[in-house]
Amino acid sequence: MTVHAAETAVAAGADAIVVSNHGGRVMDDTPGTIEVLPEIVKAVKGKITILIDGGIRSGNDIFKCLALGADGVLIGRPFALACVKGGSEGVTALAAKYQDQLKQAMLMTGCHTIKDITEEKVIVTK
Ligand SMILES: Cc1cc2nc3c(=O)[nH]c(=O)nc-3n(C[C@H](O)[C@H](O)[C@H](O)COP(=O)(O)O)c2cc1C
């Protein structure tokens, strides 16, 4: 969740970091992971793989994380619930839904490939 922690991971030779507040479950008032992502990306992008999780609930959310510099996203609770309700079919259906939503967002923003999803494709407000 901090530039310092990300730089420490780089210095330690880690292959990747996960920008995560543990699903918001550990401490109230912790910032959202997407809020801290840009400063971490600025500090360590290209030096280490940057993953992010916490509250990602649609293909649009995936698009926003990629646009702000994440190399990939992780999704927890929705897949756990999909598995409980629908087993492997439920998990597959949810992945397909997120994939469709991401494709739709890419279509609407003129992104032909994942690499085309850049910061200019989103508006960041404070
Ligand atoms: C039931 C449950 C248990 C979790 N246990 C841990 C844990 O022991 N350690 C940890 O770092 N994160 C834990 N997490 C957080 C997940 O690793 C992950 O950061 C989070 O689920 C991602 O957010 P999302 O569920 O909103 O997609 C847990 C999450 C859930 C839902």
PDBQT file of the ligand as one rigid body, heavy atoms in Angstrom, charges set to zero:
ROOT
HETATM    1  C1  LIG A 201     -12.507 -14.827   3.628  1.00  0.00    +0.000 C 
HETATM    2  C2  LIG A 201     -11.261 -14.047   3.303  1.00  0.00    +0.000 A 
HETATM    3  C3  LIG A 201     -10.088 -14.319   3.983  1.00  0.00    +0.000 A 
HETATM    4  C4  LIG A 201      -8.932 -13.591   3.688  1.00  0.00    +0.000 A 
HETATM    5  N1  LIG A 201      -7.769 -13.882   4.362  1.00  0.00    +0.000 NA
HETATM    6  C5  LIG A 201      -6.668 -13.172   4.103  1.00  0.00    +0.000 A 
HETATM    7  C6  LIG A 201      -5.458 -13.441   4.811  1.00  0.00    +0.000 A 
HETATM    8  O1  LIG A 201      -5.394 -14.313   5.681  1.00  0.00    +0.000 OA
HETATM    9  N2  LIG A 201      -4.367 -12.698   4.525  1.00  0.00    +0.000 N 
HETATM   10  C7  LIG A 201      -4.413 -11.722   3.574  1.00  0.00    +0.000 A 
HETATM   11  O2  LIG A 201      -3.395 -11.058   3.341  1.00  0.00    +0.000 OA
HETATM   12  N3  LIG A 201      -5.534 -11.454   2.886  1.00  0.00    +0.000 NA
HETATM   13  C8  LIG A 201      -6.646 -12.150   3.126  1.00  0.00    +0.000 A 
HETATM   14  N4  LIG A 201      -7.804 -11.882   2.442  1.00  0.00    +0.000 N 
HETATM   15  C9  LIG A 201      -7.788 -10.834   1.411  1.00  0.00    +0.000 C 
HETATM   16  C10 LIG A 201      -7.499 -11.444   0.040  1.00  0.00    +0.000 C 
HETATM   17  O3  LIG A 201      -6.194 -11.973  -0.014  1.00  0.00    +0.000 OA
HETATM   18  C11 LIG A 201      -7.605 -10.389  -1.051  1.00  0.00    +0.000 C 
HETATM   19  O4  LIG A 201      -6.715  -9.312  -0.780  1.00  0.00    +0.000 OA
HETATM   20  C12 LIG A 201      -9.011  -9.840  -1.186  1.00  0.00    +0.000 C 
HETATM   21  O5  LIG A 201      -9.970 -10.867  -1.088  1.00  0.00    +0.000 OA
HETATM   22  C13 LIG A 201      -9.137  -9.136  -2.532  1.00  0.00    +0.000 C 
HETATM   23  O6  LIG A 201     -10.237  -8.296  -2.517  1.00  0.00    +0.000 OA
HETATM   24  P1  LIG A 201     -11.683  -8.730  -3.121  1.00  0.00    +0.000 P 
HETATM   25  O7  LIG A 201     -12.154  -9.888  -2.295  1.00  0.00    +0.000 OA
HETATM   26  O8  LIG A 201     -12.493  -7.478  -2.907  1.00  0.00    +0.000 OA
HETATM   27  O9  LIG A 201     -11.495  -9.082  -4.568  1.00  0.00    +0.000 OA
HETATM   28  C14 LIG A 201      -8.949 -12.583   2.704  1.00  0.00    +0.000 A 
HETATM   29  C15 LIG A 201     -10.160 -12.328   2.029  1.00  0.00    +0.000 A 
HETATM   30  C16 LIG A 201     -11.294 -13.029   2.327  1.00  0.00    +0.000 A 
HETATM   31  C17 LIG A 201     -12.573 -12.710   1.564  1.00  0.00    +0.000 C 
ENDROOT
TORSDOF 0
